Amino acid sequence: MLLLMLLLSLLLGLLSLAGIAWIIIVGSLLSVDGLFMSLILLTLAGIFFLNVFLECRDQGFLGKDKGASSKKPSASKTE
């Protein structure tokens, strides 16, 4: 299930970037519609790629130190 969500988020992020490339190829980047559409697509791509990054980090794919999060806090010093 997690792998499916990661692949779907990655696909939708790449599709958003492909939409920006299409706007540039067509040449409507400098119109008001093109500017707003590119901002919307960049925001969507950022959200989807952030989701992929955070899920990969939580699963330990990006080198997160799992030992640091599993350490129990030390007992406080007695005076």
HTML snippet that shows the backbone in 3Dmol.js (N, CA, C, O; Angstrom):
<script src="https://3Dmol.org/build/3Dmol-min.js"></script>
<div id="view" style="width:600px;height:400px;position:relative"></div>
<script>
const pdb = `
ATOM      1  N   MET A   1       0.823  -1.199   0.000  1.00  0.00           N
ATOM      2  CA  MET A   1       0.000   0.000   0.000  1.00  0.00           C
ATOM      3  C   MET A   1       0.863   1.257   0.000  1.00  0.00           C
ATOM      4  O   MET A   1       0.577   2.220  -0.711  1.00  0.00           O
ATOM      5  N   LEU A   2       1.941   1.234   0.821  1.00  0.00           N
ATOM      6  CA  LEU A   2       2.838   2.382   0.880  1.00  0.00           C
ATOM      7  C   LEU A   2       3.533   2.595  -0.455  1.00  0.00           C
ATOM      8  O   LEU A   2       3.678   3.729  -0.912  1.00  0.00           O
ATOM      9  N   LEU A   3       3.962   1.509  -1.077  1.00  0.00           N
ATOM     10  CA  LEU A   3       4.646   1.616  -2.363  1.00  0.00           C
ATOM     11  C   LEU A   3       3.717   2.193  -3.425  1.00  0.00           C
ATOM     12  O   LEU A   3       4.149   2.980  -4.268  1.00  0.00           O
ATOM     13  N   LEU A   4       2.454   1.809  -3.389  1.00  0.00           N
ATOM     14  CA  LEU A   4       1.481   2.334  -4.343  1.00  0.00           C
ATOM     15  C   LEU A   4       1.288   3.836  -4.152  1.00  0.00           C
ATOM     16  O   LEU A   4       1.207   4.579  -5.130  1.00  0.00           O
ATOM     17  N   MET A   5       1.215   4.285  -2.908  1.00  0.00           N
ATOM     18  CA  MET A   5       1.059   5.718  -2.641  1.00  0.00           C
ATOM     19  C   MET A   5       2.297   6.502  -3.081  1.00  0.00           C
ATOM     20  O   MET A   5       2.184   7.608  -3.610  1.00  0.00           O
ATOM     21  N   LEU A   6       3.475   5.922  -2.860  1.00  0.00           N
ATOM     22  CA  LEU A   6       4.694   6.603  -3.289  1.00  0.00           C
ATOM     23  C   LEU A   6       4.753   6.720  -4.810  1.00  0.00           C
ATOM     24  O   LEU A   6       5.101   7.771  -5.348  1.00  0.00           O
ATOM     25  N   LEU A   7       4.413   5.640  -5.488  1.00  0.00           N
ATOM     26  CA  LEU A   7       4.429   5.672  -6.950  1.00  0.00           C
ATOM     27  C   LEU A   7       3.380   6.633  -7.501  1.00  0.00           C
ATOM     28  O   LEU A   7       3.634   7.335  -8.480  1.00  0.00           O
ATOM     29  N   LEU A   8       2.209   6.667  -6.882  1.00  0.00           N
ATOM     30  CA  LEU A   8       1.159   7.571  -7.331  1.00  0.00           C
ATOM     31  C   LEU A   8       1.559   9.028  -7.107  1.00  0.00           C
ATOM     32  O   LEU A   8       1.330   9.872  -7.973  1.00  0.00           O
ATOM     33  N   SER A   9       2.148   9.324  -5.965  1.00  0.00           N
ATOM     34  CA  SER A   9       2.605  10.684  -5.693  1.00  0.00           C
ATOM     35  C   SER A   9       3.720  11.085  -6.651  1.00  0.00           C
ATOM     36  O   SER A   9       3.752  12.217  -7.132  1.00  0.00           O
ATOM     37  N   LEU A  10       4.627  10.166  -6.924  1.00  0.00           N
ATOM     38  CA  LEU A  10       5.708  10.448  -7.866  1.00  0.00           C
ATOM     39  C   LEU A  10       5.166  10.677  -9.275  1.00  0.00           C
ATOM     40  O   LEU A  10       5.614  11.583  -9.977  1.00  0.00           O
ATOM     41  N   LEU A  11       4.212   9.864  -9.680  1.00  0.00           N
ATOM     42  CA  LEU A  11       3.612  10.014 -11.003  1.00  0.00           C
ATOM     43  C   LEU A  11       2.880  11.346 -11.128  1.00  0.00           C
ATOM     44  O   LEU A  11       3.017  12.031 -12.141  1.00  0.00           O
ATOM     45  N   LEU A  12       2.114  11.717 -10.123  1.00  0.00           N
ATOM     46  CA  LEU A  12       1.377  12.978 -10.192  1.00  0.00           C
ATOM     47  C   LEU A  12       2.308  14.184 -10.132  1.00  0.00           C
ATOM     48  O   LEU A  12       2.032  15.208 -10.755  1.00  0.00           O
ATOM     49  N   GLY A  13       3.404  14.074  -9.391  1.00  0.00           N
ATOM     50  CA  GLY A  13       4.386  15.148  -9.374  1.00  0.00           C
ATOM     51  C   GLY A  13       5.058  15.324 -10.725  1.00  0.00           C
ATOM     52  O   GLY A  13       5.255  16.447 -11.189  1.00  0.00           O
ATOM     53  N   LEU A  14       5.408  14.212 -11.353  1.00  0.00           N
ATOM     54  CA  LEU A  14       6.014  14.290 -12.694  1.00  0.00           C
ATOM     55  C   LEU A  14       5.017  14.782 -13.736  1.00  0.00           C
ATOM     56  O   LEU A  14       5.390  15.489 -14.672  1.00  0.00           O
ATOM     57  N   LEU A  15       3.757  14.411 -13.574  1.00  0.00           N
ATOM     58  CA  LEU A  15       2.721  14.881 -14.497  1.00  0.00           C
ATOM     59  C   LEU A  15       2.528  16.390 -14.377  1.00  0.00           C
ATOM     60  O   LEU A  15       2.289  17.072 -15.373  1.00  0.00           O
ATOM     61  N   SER A  16       2.634  16.905 -13.157  1.00  0.00           N
ATOM     62  CA  SER A  16       2.549  18.352 -12.961  1.00  0.00           C
ATOM     63  C   SER A  16       3.714  19.071 -13.638  1.00  0.00           C
ATOM     64  O   SER A  16       3.531  20.121 -14.253  1.00  0.00           O
ATOM     65  N   LEU A  17       4.901  18.503 -13.523  1.00  0.00           N
ATOM     66  CA  LEU A  17       6.057  19.102 -14.201  1.00  0.00           C
ATOM     67  C   LEU A  17       5.941  19.002 -15.714  1.00  0.00           C
ATOM     68  O   LEU A  17       6.400  19.886 -16.438  1.00  0.00           O
ATOM     69  N   ALA A  18       5.324  17.918 -16.192  1.00  0.00           N
ATOM     70  CA  ALA A  18       5.097  17.786 -17.629  1.00  0.00           C
ATOM     71  C   ALA A  18       4.099  18.843 -18.111  1.00  0.00           C
ATOM     72  O   ALA A  18       4.203  19.327 -19.238  1.00  0.00           O
ATOM     73  N   GLY A  19       3.141  19.196 -17.268  1.00  0.00           N
ATOM     74  CA  GLY A  19       2.205  20.265 -17.617  1.00  0.00           C
ATOM     75  C   GLY A  19       2.910  21.604 -17.760  1.00  0.00           C
ATOM     76  O   GLY A  19       2.569  22.392 -18.643  1.00  0.00           O
ATOM     77  N   ILE A  20       3.879  21.868 -16.910  1.00  0.00           N
ATOM     78  CA  ILE A  20       4.653  23.105 -17.019  1.00  0.00           C
ATOM     79  C   ILE A  20       5.484  23.096 -18.295  1.00  0.00           C
ATOM     80  O   ILE A  20       5.595  24.113 -18.979  1.00  0.00           O
ATOM     81  N   ALA A  21       6.065  21.947 -18.611  1.00  0.00           N
ATOM     82  CA  ALA A  21       6.831  21.834 -19.859  1.00  0.00           C
ATOM     83  C   ALA A  21       5.921  22.076 -21.058  1.00  0.00           C
ATOM     84  O   ALA A  21       6.331  22.709 -22.030  1.00  0.00           O
ATOM     85  N   TRP A  22       4.690  21.575 -20.995  1.00  0.00           N
ATOM     86  CA  TRP A  22       3.757  21.786 -22.098  1.00  0.00           C
ATOM     87  C   TRP A  22       3.407  23.270 -22.249  1.00  0.00           C
ATOM     88  O   TRP A  22       3.298  23.772 -23.368  1.00  0.00           O
ATOM     89  N   ILE A  23       3.234  23.954 -21.150  1.00  0.00           N
ATOM     90  CA  ILE A  23       2.941  25.393 -21.200  1.00  0.00           C
ATOM     91  C   ILE A  23       4.106  26.142 -21.840  1.00  0.00           C
ATOM     92  O   ILE A  23       3.897  27.081 -22.608  1.00  0.00           O
ATOM     93  N   ILE A  24       5.330  25.728 -21.523  1.00  0.00           N
ATOM     94  CA  ILE A  24       6.502  26.379 -22.110  1.00  0.00           C
ATOM     95  C   ILE A  24       6.595  26.067 -23.592  1.00  0.00           C
ATOM     96  O   ILE A  24       6.900  26.956 -24.387  1.00  0.00           O
ATOM     97  N   ILE A  25       6.336  24.811 -23.987  1.00  0.00           N
ATOM     98  CA  ILE A  25       6.429  24.417 -25.397  1.00  0.00           C
ATOM     99  C   ILE A  25       5.394  25.150 -26.236  1.00  0.00           C
ATOM    100  O   ILE A  25       5.701  25.619 -27.332  1.00  0.00           O
ATOM    101  N   VAL A  26       4.183  25.250 -25.732  1.00  0.00           N
ATOM    102  CA  VAL A  26       3.109  25.919 -26.472  1.00  0.00           C
ATOM    103  C   VAL A  26       3.382  27.412 -26.588  1.00  0.00           C
ATOM    104  O   VAL A  26       2.965  28.049 -27.555  1.00  0.00           O
ATOM    105  N   GLY A  27       4.082  27.971 -25.604  1.00  0.00           N
ATOM    106  CA  GLY A  27       4.451  29.374 -25.669  1.00  0.00           C
ATOM    107  C   GLY A  27       3.500  30.290 -24.929  1.00  0.00           C
ATOM    108  O   GLY A  27       3.518  31.500 -25.150  1.00  0.00           O
ATOM    109  N   SER A  28       2.679  29.750 -24.066  1.00  0.00           N
ATOM    110  CA  SER A  28       1.741  30.599 -23.339  1.00  0.00           C
ATOM    111  C   SER A  28       2.216  30.892 -21.918  1.00  0.00           C
ATOM    112  O   SER A  28       1.407  31.199 -21.042  1.00  0.00           O
ATOM    113  N   LEU A  29       3.499  30.800 -21.694  1.00  0.00           N
ATOM    114  CA  LEU A  29       4.035  31.006 -20.357  1.00  0.00           C
ATOM    115  C   LEU A  29       3.887  32.455 -19.917  1.00  0.00           C
ATOM    116  O   LEU A  29       3.676  32.714 -18.732  1.00  0.00           O
ATOM    117  N   LEU A  30       3.991  33.390 -20.825  1.00  0.00           N
ATOM    118  CA  LEU A  30       3.967  34.800 -20.460  1.00  0.00           C
ATOM    119  C   LEU A  30       2.567  35.392 -20.413  1.00  0.00           C
ATOM    120  O   LEU A  30       2.407  36.573 -20.108  1.00  0.00           O
ATOM    121  N   SER A  31       1.555  34.594 -20.708  1.00  0.00           N
ATOM    122  CA  SER A  31       0.185  35.091 -20.555  1.00  0.00           C
ATOM    123  C   SER A  31      -0.239  34.934 -19.099  1.00  0.00           C
ATOM    124  O   SER A  31       0.402  34.219 -18.330  1.00  0.00           O
ATOM    125  N   VAL A  32      -1.307  35.598 -18.735  1.00  0.00           N
ATOM    126  CA  VAL A  32      -1.790  35.517 -17.357  1.00  0.00           C
ATOM    127  C   VAL A  32      -2.230  34.094 -17.031  1.00  0.00           C
ATOM    128  O   VAL A  32      -1.942  33.579 -15.950  1.00  0.00           O
ATOM    129  N   ASP A  33      -2.925  33.466 -17.968  1.00  0.00           N
ATOM    130  CA  ASP A  33      -3.363  32.089 -17.748  1.00  0.00           C
ATOM    131  C   ASP A  33      -2.178  31.144 -17.584  1.00  0.00           C
ATOM    132  O   ASP A  33      -2.194  30.264 -16.723  1.00  0.00           O
ATOM    133  N   GLY A  34      -1.162  31.326 -18.401  1.00  0.00           N
ATOM    134  CA  GLY A  34       0.012  30.471 -18.322  1.00  0.00           C
ATOM    135  C   GLY A  34       0.769  30.643 -17.023  1.00  0.00           C
ATOM    136  O   GLY A  34       1.264  29.674 -16.447  1.00  0.00           O
ATOM    137  N   LEU A  35       0.859  31.902 -16.556  1.00  0.00           N
ATOM    138  CA  LEU A  35       1.556  32.154 -15.296  1.00  0.00           C
ATOM    139  C   LEU A  35       0.823  31.525 -14.119  1.00  0.00           C
ATOM    140  O   LEU A  35       1.439  30.882 -13.270  1.00  0.00           O
ATOM    141  N   PHE A  36      -0.487  31.712 -14.069  1.00  0.00           N
ATOM    142  CA  PHE A  36      -1.237  31.136 -12.958  1.00  0.00           C
ATOM    143  C   PHE A  36      -1.256  29.612 -13.024  1.00  0.00           C
ATOM    144  O   PHE A  36      -1.160  28.944 -11.995  1.00  0.00           O
ATOM    145  N   MET A  37      -1.378  29.065 -14.216  1.00  0.00           N
ATOM    146  CA  MET A  37      -1.378  27.607 -14.339  1.00  0.00           C
ATOM    147  C   MET A  37      -0.023  27.027 -13.943  1.00  0.00           C
ATOM    148  O   MET A  37       0.040  25.977 -13.304  1.00  0.00           O
ATOM    149  N   SER A  38       1.058  27.706 -14.319  1.00  0.00           N
ATOM    150  CA  SER A  38       2.381  27.198 -13.944  1.00  0.00           C
ATOM    151  C   SER A  38       2.596  27.299 -12.437  1.00  0.00           C
ATOM    152  O   SER A  38       3.227  26.419 -11.851  1.00  0.00           O
ATOM    153  N   LEU A  39       2.086  28.348 -11.799  1.00  0.00           N
ATOM    154  CA  LEU A  39       2.192  28.443 -10.344  1.00  0.00           C
ATOM    155  C   LEU A  39       1.395  27.342  -9.652  1.00  0.00           C
ATOM    156  O   LEU A  39       1.857  26.759  -8.671  1.00  0.00           O
ATOM    157  N   ILE A  40       0.210  27.062 -10.158  1.00  0.00           N
ATOM    158  CA  ILE A  40      -0.612  25.997  -9.588  1.00  0.00           C
ATOM    159  C   ILE A  40       0.065  24.650  -9.767  1.00  0.00           C
ATOM    160  O   ILE A  40       0.096  23.844  -8.837  1.00  0.00           O
ATOM    161  N   LEU A  41       0.603  24.396 -10.943  1.00  0.00           N
ATOM    162  CA  LEU A  41       1.260  23.117 -11.205  1.00  0.00           C
ATOM    163  C   LEU A  41       2.548  22.961 -10.394  1.00  0.00           C
ATOM    164  O   LEU A  41       2.863  21.862  -9.938  1.00  0.00           O
ATOM    165  N   LEU A  42       3.292  24.054 -10.215  1.00  0.00           N
ATOM    166  CA  LEU A  42       4.489  23.994  -9.376  1.00  0.00           C
ATOM    167  C   LEU A  42       4.128  23.697  -7.921  1.00  0.00           C
ATOM    168  O   LEU A  42       4.836  22.953  -7.242  1.00  0.00           O
ATOM    169  N   THR A  43       3.038  24.271  -7.448  1.00  0.00           N
ATOM    170  CA  THR A  43       2.598  24.005  -6.082  1.00  0.00           C
ATOM    171  C   THR A  43       2.191  22.545  -5.919  1.00  0.00           C
ATOM    172  O   THR A  43       2.557  21.900  -4.937  1.00  0.00           O
ATOM    173  N   LEU A  44       1.440  22.028  -6.877  1.00  0.00           N
ATOM    174  CA  LEU A  44       1.037  20.623  -6.816  1.00  0.00           C
ATOM    175  C   LEU A  44       2.244  19.697  -6.858  1.00  0.00           C
ATOM    176  O   LEU A  44       2.322  18.736  -6.092  1.00  0.00           O
ATOM    177  N   ALA A  45       3.185  19.985  -7.750  1.00  0.00           N
ATOM    178  CA  ALA A  45       4.385  19.153  -7.846  1.00  0.00           C
ATOM    179  C   ALA A  45       5.173  19.198  -6.545  1.00  0.00           C
ATOM    180  O   ALA A  45       5.684  18.172  -6.095  1.00  0.00           O
ATOM    181  N   GLY A  46       5.277  20.366  -5.941  1.00  0.00           N
ATOM    182  CA  GLY A  46       5.990  20.481  -4.676  1.00  0.00           C
ATOM    183  C   GLY A  46       5.341  19.683  -3.560  1.00  0.00           C
ATOM    184  O   GLY A  46       6.030  19.057  -2.755  1.00  0.00           O
ATOM    185  N   ILE A  47       4.015  19.705  -3.512  1.00  0.00           N
ATOM    186  CA  ILE A  47       3.300  18.951  -2.481  1.00  0.00           C
ATOM    187  C   ILE A  47       3.492  17.452  -2.687  1.00  0.00           C
ATOM    188  O   ILE A  47       3.745  16.721  -1.729  1.00  0.00           O
ATOM    189  N   PHE A  48       3.371  16.992  -3.928  1.00  0.00           N
ATOM    190  CA  PHE A  48       3.525  15.561  -4.190  1.00  0.00           C
ATOM    191  C   PHE A  48       4.949  15.091  -3.923  1.00  0.00           C
ATOM    192  O   PHE A  48       5.144  14.017  -3.353  1.00  0.00           O
ATOM    193  N   PHE A  49       5.953  15.878  -4.326  1.00  0.00           N
ATOM    194  CA  PHE A  49       7.334  15.478  -4.083  1.00  0.00           C
ATOM    195  C   PHE A  49       7.692  15.576  -2.605  1.00  0.00           C
ATOM    196  O   PHE A  49       8.508  14.794  -2.116  1.00  0.00           O
ATOM    197  N   LEU A  50       7.093  16.528  -1.883  1.00  0.00           N
ATOM    198  CA  LEU A  50       7.300  16.595  -0.444  1.00  0.00           C
ATOM    199  C   LEU A  50       6.734  15.354   0.238  1.00  0.00           C
ATOM    200  O   LEU A  50       7.336  14.828   1.174  1.00  0.00           O
ATOM    201  N   ASN A  51       5.590  14.890  -0.227  1.00  0.00           N
ATOM    202  CA  ASN A  51       5.004  13.666   0.309  1.00  0.00           C
ATOM    203  C   ASN A  51       5.928  12.478   0.074  1.00  0.00           C
ATOM    204  O   ASN A  51       6.134  11.666   0.975  1.00  0.00           O
ATOM    205  N   VAL A  52       6.483  12.371  -1.122  1.00  0.00           N
ATOM    206  CA  VAL A  52       7.412  11.277  -1.432  1.00  0.00           C
ATOM    207  C   VAL A  52       8.648  11.364  -0.546  1.00  0.00           C
ATOM    208  O   VAL A  52       9.102  10.352  -0.010  1.00  0.00           O
ATOM    209  N   PHE A  53       9.191  12.564  -0.390  1.00  0.00           N
ATOM    210  CA  PHE A  53      10.384  12.745   0.428  1.00  0.00           C
ATOM    211  C   PHE A  53      10.139  12.362   1.883  1.00  0.00           C
ATOM    212  O   PHE A  53      10.939  11.646   2.484  1.00  0.00           O
ATOM    213  N   LEU A  54       9.032  12.841   2.446  1.00  0.00           N
ATOM    214  CA  LEU A  54       8.755  12.564   3.852  1.00  0.00           C
ATOM    215  C   LEU A  54       8.482  11.089   4.100  1.00  0.00           C
ATOM    216  O   LEU A  54       8.911  10.545   5.118  1.00  0.00           O
ATOM    217  N   GLU A  55       7.778  10.437   3.191  1.00  0.00           N
ATOM    218  CA  GLU A  55       7.516   9.008   3.364  1.00  0.00           C
ATOM    219  C   GLU A  55       8.794   8.188   3.236  1.00  0.00           C
ATOM    220  O   GLU A  55       9.000   7.237   3.991  1.00  0.00           O
ATOM    221  N   CYS A  56       9.653   8.551   2.283  1.00  0.00           N
ATOM    222  CA  CYS A  56      10.926   7.835   2.140  1.00  0.00           C
ATOM    223  C   CYS A  56      11.811   8.062   3.357  1.00  0.00           C
ATOM    224  O   CYS A  56      12.491   7.138   3.804  1.00  0.00           O
ATOM    225  N   ARG A  57      11.814   9.273   3.899  1.00  0.00           N
ATOM    226  CA  ARG A  57      12.601   9.558   5.088  1.00  0.00           C
ATOM    227  C   ARG A  57      12.086   8.777   6.289  1.00  0.00           C
ATOM    228  O   ARG A  57      12.874   8.252   7.076  1.00  0.00           O
ATOM    229  N   ASP A  58      10.764   8.699   6.432  1.00  0.00           N
ATOM    230  CA  ASP A  58      10.196   7.964   7.565  1.00  0.00           C
ATOM    231  C   ASP A  58      10.451   6.466   7.465  1.00  0.00           C
ATOM    232  O   ASP A  58      10.577   5.792   8.487  1.00  0.00           O
ATOM    233  N   GLN A  59      10.529   5.943   6.258  1.00  0.00           N
ATOM    234  CA  GLN A  59      10.787   4.517   6.074  1.00  0.00           C
ATOM    235  C   GLN A  59      12.270   4.180   6.127  1.00  0.00           C
ATOM    236  O   GLN A  59      12.630   3.003   6.145  1.00  0.00           O
ATOM    237  N   GLY A  60      13.129   5.177   6.153  1.00  0.00           N
ATOM    238  CA  GLY A  60      14.558   4.943   6.275  1.00  0.00           C
ATOM    239  C   GLY A  60      15.266   4.783   4.941  1.00  0.00           C
ATOM    240  O   GLY A  60      16.413   4.337   4.911  1.00  0.00           O
ATOM    241  N   PHE A  61      14.618   5.134   3.833  1.00  0.00           N
ATOM    242  CA  PHE A  61      15.246   4.998   2.518  1.00  0.00           C
ATOM    243  C   PHE A  61      16.283   6.080   2.267  1.00  0.00           C
ATOM    244  O   PHE A  61      17.146   5.908   1.406  1.00  0.00           O
ATOM    245  N   LEU A  62      16.222   7.188   2.992  1.00  0.00           N
ATOM    246  CA  LEU A  62      17.112   8.305   2.723  1.00  0.00           C
ATOM    247  C   LEU A  62      18.211   8.452   3.766  1.00  0.00           C
ATOM    248  O   LEU A  62      18.813   9.519   3.883  1.00  0.00           O
ATOM    249  N   GLY A  63      18.477   7.402   4.517  1.00  0.00           N
ATOM    250  CA  GLY A  63      19.583   7.420   5.454  1.00  0.00           C
ATOM    251  C   GLY A  63      19.259   8.014   6.804  1.00  0.00           C
ATOM    252  O   GLY A  63      20.165   8.427   7.527  1.00  0.00           O
ATOM    253  N   LYS A  64      18.002   8.066   7.159  1.00  0.00           N
ATOM    254  CA  LYS A  64      17.640   8.568   8.483  1.00  0.00           C
ATOM    255  C   LYS A  64      18.134   7.578   9.533  1.00  0.00           C
ATOM    256  O   LYS A  64      17.991   6.365   9.377  1.00  0.00           O
ATOM    257  N   ASP A  65      18.709   8.105  10.589  1.00  0.00           N
ATOM    258  CA  ASP A  65      19.229   7.259  11.652  1.00  0.00           C
ATOM    259  C   ASP A  65      18.071   6.759  12.501  1.00  0.00           C
ATOM    260  O   ASP A  65      17.487   7.516  13.276  1.00  0.00           O
ATOM    261  N   LYS A  66      17.741   5.474  12.351  1.00  0.00           N
ATOM    262  CA  LYS A  66      16.625   4.919  13.114  1.00  0.00           C
ATOM    263  C   LYS A  66      16.980   4.772  14.582  1.00  0.00           C
ATOM    264  O   LYS A  66      16.087   4.757  15.429  1.00  0.00           O
ATOM    265  N   GLY A  67      18.261   4.663  14.904  1.00  0.00           N
ATOM    266  CA  GLY A  67      18.670   4.511  16.285  1.00  0.00           C
ATOM    267  C   GLY A  67      18.407   5.758  17.104  1.00  0.00           C
ATOM    268  O   GLY A  67      18.160   5.668  18.307  1.00  0.00           O
ATOM    269  N   ALA A  68      18.457   6.916  16.475  1.00  0.00           N
ATOM    270  CA  ALA A  68      18.248   8.161  17.213  1.00  0.00           C
ATOM    271  C   ALA A  68      16.804   8.294  17.672  1.00  0.00           C
ATOM    272  O   ALA A  68      16.550   8.837  18.747  1.00  0.00           O
ATOM    273  N   SER A  69      15.864   7.814  16.886  1.00  0.00           N
ATOM    274  CA  SER A  69      14.464   7.973  17.261  1.00  0.00           C
ATOM    275  C   SER A  69      14.020   6.896  18.248  1.00  0.00           C
ATOM    276  O   SER A  69      13.022   7.078  18.945  1.00  0.00           O
ATOM    277  N   SER A  70      14.747   5.776  18.318  1.00  0.00           N
ATOM    278  CA  SER A  70      14.330   4.691  19.201  1.00  0.00           C
ATOM    279  C   SER A  70      15.004   4.740  20.565  1.00  0.00           C
ATOM    280  O   SER A  70      14.710   3.914  21.430  1.00  0.00           O
ATOM    281  N   LYS A  71      15.902   5.695  20.767  1.00  0.00           N
ATOM    282  CA  LYS A  71      16.575   5.804  22.053  1.00  0.00           C
ATOM    283  C   LYS A  71      15.589   6.295  23.103  1.00  0.00           C
ATOM    284  O   LYS A  71      14.786   7.198  22.870  1.00  0.00           O
ATOM    285  N   LYS A  72      15.683   5.665  24.262  1.00  0.00           N
ATOM    286  CA  LYS A  72      14.834   6.107  25.368  1.00  0.00           C
ATOM    287  C   LYS A  72      15.523   7.272  26.066  1.00  0.00           C
ATOM    288  O   LYS A  72      16.748   7.302  26.186  1.00  0.00           O
ATOM    289  N   PRO A  73      14.726   8.225  26.521  1.00  0.00           N
ATOM    290  CA  PRO A  73      15.364   9.354  27.214  1.00  0.00           C
ATOM    291  C   PRO A  73      16.018   8.880  28.501  1.00  0.00           C
ATOM    292  O   PRO A  73      15.470   8.033  29.206  1.00  0.00           O
ATOM    293  N   SER A  74      17.182   9.421  28.804  1.00  0.00           N
ATOM    294  CA  SER A  74      17.921   9.010  29.999  1.00  0.00           C
ATOM    295  C   SER A  74      17.233   9.557  31.242  1.00  0.00           C
ATOM    296  O   SER A  74      16.528  10.565  31.194  1.00  0.00           O
ATOM    297  N   ALA A  75      17.456   8.864  32.359  1.00  0.00           N
ATOM    298  CA  ALA A  75      16.849   9.284  33.619  1.00  0.00           C
ATOM    299  C   ALA A  75      17.496  10.595  34.046  1.00  0.00           C
ATOM    300  O   ALA A  75      18.686  10.817  33.823  1.00  0.00           O
ATOM    301  N   SER A  76      16.705  11.446  34.656  1.00  0.00           N
ATOM    302  CA  SER A  76      17.255  12.721  35.104  1.00  0.00           C
ATOM    303  C   SER A  76      18.204  12.498  36.262  1.00  0.00           C
ATOM    304  O   SER A  76      18.053  11.561  37.046  1.00  0.00           O
ATOM    305  N   LYS A  77      19.184  13.378  36.350  1.00  0.00           N
ATOM    306  CA  LYS A  77      20.197  13.257  37.421  1.00  0.00           C
ATOM    307  C   LYS A  77      19.576  13.649  38.748  1.00  0.00           C
ATOM    308  O   LYS A  77      18.797  14.598  38.839  1.00  0.00           O
ATOM    309  N   THR A  78      19.935  12.903  39.763  1.00  0.00           N
ATOM    310  CA  THR A  78      19.472  13.256  41.105  1.00  0.00           C
ATOM    311  C   THR A  78      20.544  14.068  41.779  1.00  0.00           C
ATOM    312  O   THR A  78      21.733  13.781  41.640  1.00  0.00           O
ATOM    313  N   GLU A  79      20.140  15.059  42.493  1.00  0.00           N
ATOM    314  CA  GLU A  79      21.118  15.946  43.149  1.00  0.00           C
ATOM    315  C   GLU A  79      21.392  15.536  44.533  1.00  0.00           C
ATOM    316  O   GLU A  79      22.188  16.176  45.220  1.00  0.00           O
TER     317      GLU A  79
END
`;
const viewer = $3Dmol.createViewer("view");
viewer.addModel(pdb, "pdb");
viewer.setStyle({}, {cartoon: {color: "spectrum"}});
viewer.zoomTo();
viewer.render();
</script>
